[in-house]
Amino acid sequence: MRAGCVSQSCHLTRIFFLFLAGNAAAALLAQARPDLSGVWKLRSTRARYSEIWTVKQTARDIRIRMDIKDDQLGDRVLDFEASLDGTERKQTVIGTPASMTASWDGNAFFLEIERQARPDLVLHTRRRLQLAAGGKRLESHTTQYSPPPVVKREEVFDRQ
């Protein structure tokens, strides 16, 4: 005689435990991703420039509101939303077309934004964001693809 389950209730018990194990693994994976929610202020060397991000992250999407005070290009508020699964979300920002893509790769969060700032100007940036200093700092490795030339910069935001 073979050892193991032969009854239907035994098979159902195994299926139930596999279901629980799968859900537990999914919950652990979701918990492993940092939560970027909060208010973040850019460390800026410019005297008359400030950038404050208000981030609201859920298990499925993220919303980032960028309040920018800028003596050179003018004050503005950019409000973006995206799904965390990497699909592009088209939206209107300051009355112009924009799109945002957001996704995780381990503990790094990637944010790609294209925005029609003017009829003759598309702004395209990709940021690699990562929490540091126990979640008190958000480090951004930014590549600006347009307008040309391609520019890379590193920025730091402090949790407020």
Phi, psi and omega in degrees: 000139183278138176278149178125190184278136172232343182271159179295322180294327177294318178295320177295323177296316178299316180298318179299314180293325175296320177299314178298318180296320178296317178294321178296319179296318178296320179295320178295319178297317179295323180289333183292337180279132178295153176259116182274001182304141178142188178249129185234134179243129179291135169282116184237142176270348179279131183297321185247043177221132173215150180221121179237126178256134169248117186247131174235113182245134172244185179294337185248335184211176181219145175234131180233120176253122181253110176264113186243127173250119189216115181287343182268314183252358179094154179286147179201159175236122177250126184235110184242150173225145177205154173283150181275004182267007177089001178279145180286136175242115177277144183201174176249127180232124184051041176075009181234156181295143178208163173216152180220139175234135181224139178200159178256146168224095188067234179267003179264135180251127181252132184229118179241127184232131170238130183219132176278092183289322177215167179304330182256012186218116172254127175261130182226116179229152173230127181243140169252111184252140178211136176289146178217172177053046177066028179088006181270348184226142176243116182262134182239124171254107190251136171242121177260113183273327177215145005288155179296159358281166177295132182234134176246140179210157176244135182227155178231132175247137178257137177293134181262000000 
